[in-house]
Amino acid sequence: MVRNGPEVAVIGAGPYGLAVAAHLKARGVATQTFGEPMSFWRRHMPKGMKLRSPLRATDISDPDAAFSLKAFVGRRDVALVEPLPIETFIDYGDWFQSRAVPDLDRRRIARVAVEGEGFTVVRADGEALRARRVVVAAGLAGHEHRPPVFAGAPPELVSHTSHHDDFTGFRDLRVAVIGRGQSACETAALLSEAGARAEILCRGPIRWLGGGASASGWRREIRRGLSERLAAPSAVGPFPLNWFAEAPALARRLPPDMRAAFNAATLRAAAAGWLRPRMEEVRVTSGVEILAAEARGGRMEVKFDRGGSAAFDRIILATGYRFDVASLRMLAPELRSAIARRAGSPILSASYETNVPGLHIVGAGAVSSLGPLMRFIAGTTFTARQVARAIVADREVARPSPRKSLEYDLTA
């Protein structure tokens, strides 16, 4: 049995899903949002983590800006500190959901398929409904990047940072963290604080942002003042790329290869300077590449390109994510295969619509098409406004059938 459902089904209840739903509801669009609120943040990020984004770029967007982080702390009597603890941000997300999207359906979506001029959305309990449009805001779960050298390694010895929400069980273990960005450095710091012997292994030196420089006195103040003057509102990327990152509509107009280079340069590995004092007990081995990794005697032994080897009790991969449409398992196989993509990422219109009419993808899946801001909370404002505006405008024109071919610019 399939019942008629909302005009728009939003799959995912993280910052992007909640923001899109809030804007659609404010415009009078019948919308149903599915998922556990803030589930990725709650289950795939470690306790004690702090957000790298500045407070000014940490609001989940709603049309009237009534549910900002500042409004949350004002009503909950919560201390607003920078960097913001993840626990506070998760509480803020729950608070935002309870006010902006109170009718959230927490059941998991098992399948989405094209049917007629819309979609069939099937929940995990088997209940199915029809929706005219679907917005996928499923986050990064399932898109973890695992270097080939660790393929087949035992999961109890080698894991991704997203597989941990607590490091207390690593006490007295020798743990290698692979990577040199924010995730790698914060993971190593948290491991060290939990009593582990943490070591970072990386190809190049760690690039520190902001106040982590070793300079002191007036030099530090000058550097800090200059950094603040050059910083864009969202603080995404180095100057001057950070200012271009603020304009996703312009980023989308770049030729694909140029946009890919821009994304890579803006999102290159770096760590917030406030982490540096917490890294005093962490050994950093830079300028090395791991050629081989093998489980031996309950430990992982790695061999380096410059010679030598080392054995670790555990290895944690802070190697980031690579979004791939193929990993969106809730989409029916024929729907996944129909989505035009480049290097695994969907090719999106200015309104985040795929070449399958009515199917939108927001958040990290939009980085390839609309730029690096889509990896950060600050991107929820532009995204939610664009999606809501396009869906409302679509009411004024006849909607083509998803089964018909469209004139679609695959070079966009």
HULINSUL-V982529 format. One record per pair of residues at least 24 apart in sequence whose ideal C-beta (glycine too) atoms are under 7 Angstrom apart, sorted by the first residue. I is the first residue (numbers start at 1). GAP is how many residues later the second one is. Records with the same first field share a line. If there is no record, write none. Layout:
# HULINSUL-V982529
I: GAP ; GAP
This chain:
# HULINSUL-V982529
1: 127
2: 118 ; 126 ; 127 ; 128
3: 126
4: 125 ; 126
5: 27 ; 116 ; 124 ; 125 ; 126
6: 24 ; 25 ; 26 ; 125
7: 24 ; 124 ; 125 ; 126
8: 123 ; 124 ; 125 ; 127 ; 383
9: 25 ; 112 ; 122 ; 125
10: 24 ; 125 ; 127
11: 24 ; 98 ; 123 ; 124 ; 125 ; 126 ; 127 ; 319
12: 124 ; 125 ; 126 ; 127
13: 24 ; 84 ; 91
14: 24 ; 26 ; 27 ; 123 ; 125
15: 45 ; 78 ; 362 ; 365
16: 121 ; 346 ; 347 ; 364 ; 367
17: 120
18: 42 ; 78 ; 79 ; 82 ; 83
19: 41 ; 42 ; 43 ; 361 ; 364 ; 365
20: 115 ; 117 ; 342 ; 363 ; 364 ; 367
21: 80
22: 40 ; 41 ; 78 ; 79 ; 362
23: 40 ; 361 ; 362 ; 365
24: 364 ; 367
26: 37
27: 361 ; 365
29: 362 ; 363
32: 73
33: 68 ; 71 ; 72
34: 71 ; 73 ; 75
35: 71
36: 70
37: 56 ; 57 ; 60 ; 67
38: 52 ; 55 ; 56
40: 99 ; 100 ; 101
41: 45 ; 48 ; 49 ; 52
42: 48
43: 122
44: 97 ; 118 ; 121
45: 41 ; 120
46: 118 ; 119 ; 120 ; 121 ; 144
47: 118 ; 119
48: 142
49: 37 ; 137
50: 33 ; 34 ; 35 ; 36
51: 32 ; 33 ; 35 ; 38
52: 31 ; 130 ; 220
53: 182 ; 323 ; 324 ; 325
54: 28 ; 181
55: 25 ; 27 ; 29
56: 177
57: 176 ; 177 ; 178 ; 319 ; 320 ; 321
58: 26 ; 31 ; 319
60: 33 ; 36 ; 317 ; 320
61: 319 ; 320 ; 323
62: 38
67: 29 ; 32 ; 33
83: 189 ; 191
109: 221
110: 220
111: 219 ; 221
112: 218 ; 219 ; 220 ; 223
113: 219 ; 222
114: 221 ; 242 ; 288
117: 282 ; 284 ; 285
118: 240
119: 239
132: 226
133: 225 ; 227 ; 258
134: 224 ; 225
135: 225 ; 227 ; 252
136: 192 ; 224 ; 225
137: 225 ; 226
138: 190
139: 224 ; 225
140: 181 ; 224
142: 185
143: 178 ; 179 ; 180 ; 181 ; 184
144: 177
145: 174 ; 175 ; 176 ; 177
146: 171 ; 173
147: 172
149: 141 ; 143 ; 144
150: 143 ; 167
153: 140 ; 142 ; 147
154: 141
157: 138 ; 143 ; 157 ; 158
158: 142 ; 157 ; 159
159: 157 ; 158
160: 157
161: 26 ; 155 ; 156 ; 157
167: 24 ; 27 ; 29
168: 26
170: 24 ; 26 ; 144
171: 24 ; 25
173: 24 ; 140 ; 141
174: 138 ; 139
175: 137 ; 138 ; 139 ; 141
176: 25 ; 136 ; 139
177: 139 ; 141
178: 137 ; 139 ; 140 ; 141
179: 90 ; 139 ; 140
180: 24 ; 26 ; 89
181: 88 ; 89 ; 90 ; 137
182: 88 ; 89 ; 90
183: 135
184: 134
185: 86 ; 90 ; 94
186: 89
187: 129 ; 131
188: 91 ; 94
189: 86 ; 89 ; 90 ; 93
192: 89 ; 90
198: 84
199: 83 ; 84 ; 86
200: 82 ; 84 ; 85
201: 84 ; 87 ; 89
202: 84
203: 84 ; 86
204: 82 ; 83
205: 81
206: 65 ; 78
207: 62 ; 63
208: 63 ; 65 ; 68
209: 61 ; 62 ; 63 ; 64
210: 62 ; 63
211: 62 ; 63
212: 60 ; 61 ; 62 ; 63 ; 64
213: 60
234: 139 ; 142 ; 144
236: 30 ; 136 ; 137 ; 140 ; 142
237: 29 ; 135
241: 24 ; 25
245: 126 ; 127 ; 128
246: 127
248: 122 ; 123 ; 125 ; 126 ; 134
249: 101
251: 119 ; 120
252: 98 ; 117 ; 118 ; 160
256: 86 ; 155
259: 112
263: 104 ; 108 ; 109
266: 106
267: 105 ; 108
321: 43
323: 41 ; 42 ; 44
340: 68 ; 70
342: 26
343: 25
347: 63 ; 65
350: 36
351: 35 ; 36 ; 39
352: 31 ; 34 ; 35
355: 51 ; 53
356: 46
357: 42 ; 43 ; 45 ; 49
358: 44
360: 27
362: 25
